[in-house]
């Protein structure tokens, strides 16, 4: 289904290359031509009822998108959640009801609810996002976040990865799970589907030359002779490579009870 002309734009794929033209991400390239649908992650229309015109498949993301027509004449895309159908009415704002598809501040959502499309930064007095990015957490198909508890002006969330994170209660979130929930059960039937998604074949490091990968080279079929590493000699099995640690992360997804 074609998207609305004013709400889509063409986006040139980088094929995994940086501004110098050098490959920095392997196994990217090709793929079908696609247009990017502009999603209203900031939820620019508040306390105005909107009606779902249609549910569309978006080639640029795993989640389905819903085309919303608001009573004030605004037309925009938003991420579709489960149980959201054509003709359903949704609302963004503090006056919204606790129904699937509605977006409210975390402070207005009861504990235990499952939400998605959660903001990382609240809206300031000027009505704009503090950073300007809007929803950042739980945006892929099947993603869901659960509200656990509140402390002062923060709410503790459990992410799909198992991470526990504090987020300001003034941040907005959409009630419901991002559709389609069964996306993780989909299987590719042939190699051409991967190529259509812009993914190129993956080559083992041991099959490369020494100049291309630390595992490359040697006589005959070898196992590399060292621990598994990336092309840049970073350990790939177990070692954590996260640089910055936010004080708002209450528990990492790697946490194991002793």
Long-range contacts (C-beta under 8 A, 24 or more apart in sequence): 1-54, 1-56, 1-57, 3-35, 3-37, 3-56, 3-77, 4-67, 4-75, 4-77, 7-37, 7-38, 7-75, 7-76, 7-77, 8-35, 8-36, 8-37, 8-38, 9-35, 9-36, 9-38, 10-35, 10-36, 11-35, 11-36, 11-60, 13-198, 26-200, 26-202, 26-231, 27-199, 27-200, 27-201, 27-202, 28-198, 28-199, 28-200, 29-198, 29-200, 30-195, 30-198, 30-200, 31-195, 31-196, 31-197, 31-198, 31-199, 32-59, 32-196, 32-197, 32-198, 34-59, 34-60, 35-59, 35-60, 36-60, 37-65, 37-77, 38-76, 38-77, 39-65, 39-77, 39-78, 39-79, 40-76, 40-77, 40-78, 40-134, 41-117, 41-133, 41-134, 41-135, 41-136, 41-139, 42-128, 42-129, 42-132, 42-133, 42-134, 42-135, 43-78, 43-92, 43-103, 43-134, 43-135, 43-172, 44-74, 44-76, 45-70, 45-72, 45-74, 45-76, 45-92, 46-92, 46-93, 46-94, 47-91, 47-92, 47-93, 47-94, 47-95, 47-96, 48-72, 48-74, 48-91, 48-92, 48-93, 49-89, 49-90, 49-91, 50-74, 50-89, 50-90, 50-91, 50-92, 51-87, 51-88, 51-89, 51-90, 52-84, 52-85, 52-86, 52-87, 52-88, 52-89, 52-90, 52-101, 53-86, 54-86, 55-80, 55-84, 55-85, 55-86, 55-179, 61-139, 61-140, 61-141, 62-140, 62-141, 62-183, 63-139, 63-140, 63-141, 63-178, 63-179, 63-180, 63-183, 64-141, 64-179, 64-180, 66-101, 78-174, 79-116, 79-117, 79-135, 79-139, 79-174, 79-178, 80-178, 80-179, 81-116, 81-174, 81-175, 81-176, 81-177, 81-178, 81-179, 82-176, 82-177, 82-178, 82-179, 82-180, 82-181, 83-176, 84-176, 84-179, 92-172, 98-175, 99-175, 100-175, 100-176, 101-174, 101-175, 101-176, 102-174, 102-175, 103-172, 103-173, 103-174, 103-175, 104-172, 104-173, 104-175, 105-169, 105-170, 105-171, 105-172, 105-173, 106-147, 106-155, 106-167, 106-168, 106-169, 106-170, 106-171, 106-172, 106-173, 107-150, 107-155, 107-169, 107-170, 109-147, 109-173, 109-175, 110-147, 111-147, 111-148, 111-149, 111-150, 112-146, 112-147, 113-146, 113-147, 113-175, 114-144, 114-145, 114-146, 114-175, 114-176, 114-177, 115-144, 115-145, 115-146, 115-147, 115-173, 115-174, 115-175, 115-176, 116-143, 116-144, 116-145, 116-173, 116-174, 116-176, 116-177, 116-178, 117-173, 117-174, 117-178, 118-145, 118-157, 118-167, 118-171, 118-172, 118-173, 119-167, 119-171, 119-172, 119-173, 120-167, 120-171, 121-168, 121-171, 122-168, 122-170, 122-171, 122-172, 123-170, 123-172, 135-172, 135-173, 135-174, 137-165, 137-167, 138-178, 139-178, 140-178, 140-183, 141-178, 141-179, 141-180, 141-181, 141-183, 141-184, 142-177, 142-178, 142-180, 142-181, 142-182, 142-183, 142-184, 143-177, 143-178, 144-177, 144-178, 145-173, 154-248, 156-250, 159-253, 161-253, 162-253, 162-255, 163-249, 163-251, 163-252, 163-253, 164-249, 164-250, 164-251, 165-246, 165-248, 165-249, 165-250, 166-248, 166-249, 166-250, 167-248, 205-231
